Amino acid sequence: MSVSPDVLPAAGASSPHRADVPPAADDPTRIVPRRHVGRWFSAVVALLALAMVVNSVVRNRRFQWSVVGEYFTTPAVLDGLLLTLWLTAAVMLLGFLIGTVFAVLRLSANPVLRTISWGYVWIFRSTPLLVQLLFWFNIGALYPTLGLGIPFGPEFLTVKTVNLFGASLTALIGLTLHEAAYAAEVVRGGILSVDSGQTEAAASLGLGRWRVLRRIVVPQAMRSIVPTAGNMLIGTLKGTSIVSVLAVQDLLFSVQLIYNRTYQVIPLLMVATIWYIAVTSVLSAGQFYVERYYARGAARELPPTPLQRLRRQSAALAGRLRTATASDAPALPDGRKGAKSGS
């Protein structure tokens, strides 16, 4: 098939369909992005519903936001918050230490140790936390005194249980033993998630069992342990509010003491709610960065941080704006885009 020479582009002339020239608005080859009408409609409906909820909360005088601001940073509330944070940290630390020991015993080849670990997890996961706290609070009814001495022999030191187990210590013991049962299963699941080839390769190199567990298995198991442990931390923070039944002056019990005196129940509960949300948000952000740290080597690319995601979205938006500006510019005689005239 022959082509007439007069329809061929001249040498050096630019083609109207070059890759560096965006297609014109009336170009039939121009790709038009699909319009997601349902997506925009659902987004508008969701935003309207959210605006209605926020408006009802902000403009409802029964929340008494002035009272919330008045009691938000009072010494009683802050003391209760500090006790809640201390109790959460102590329970998580002791719970995971004890839970790790029981997880290792559960994976042991010794049937006695394996059975004892299974029995501990079974008992403390089968009974409600409130029942356990009340049981430990009334432990003096079963053991009026505790002694230290030779088994089935003389005792060298005895102490009355009622003087030893106060409300705060009872809450710490009850929460720790309950947390340790769940932590044992979390750690055991993380250890089992490590490929058995890792331990076989370490054994072929002559490494000891405890060294393999400490240097090879546990660092890889942390990728599975950290997400669940972060959820347990947040759950423990909120679960400490149950110790208010033992008259432990945590955050919830502190606001209860105030509204029992002032009868301002709703605003004082909002004070506790806002503090719980604030602390939980900080812990969630910390969990994200800890998970990102232990994801090294398991993913080709680490998940972006919120700042990195914001930078990428800003760069993409700027690129789209530049493309839109270039497509709106008038075409020059040689096919290039030029700036709009001011006239």
Salt bridges, closest charged atoms under 4 A:
ASP20 OD1 - ARG18 NE 3.43
ASP27 OD2 - HIS17 ND1 3.88
GLU185 OE2 - ARG106 NH1 2.96
GLU185 OE1 - ARG188 NH2 2.90
GLU301 OE2 - ARG312 NH2 3.39
ASP334 OD2 - ARG336 NE 2.48
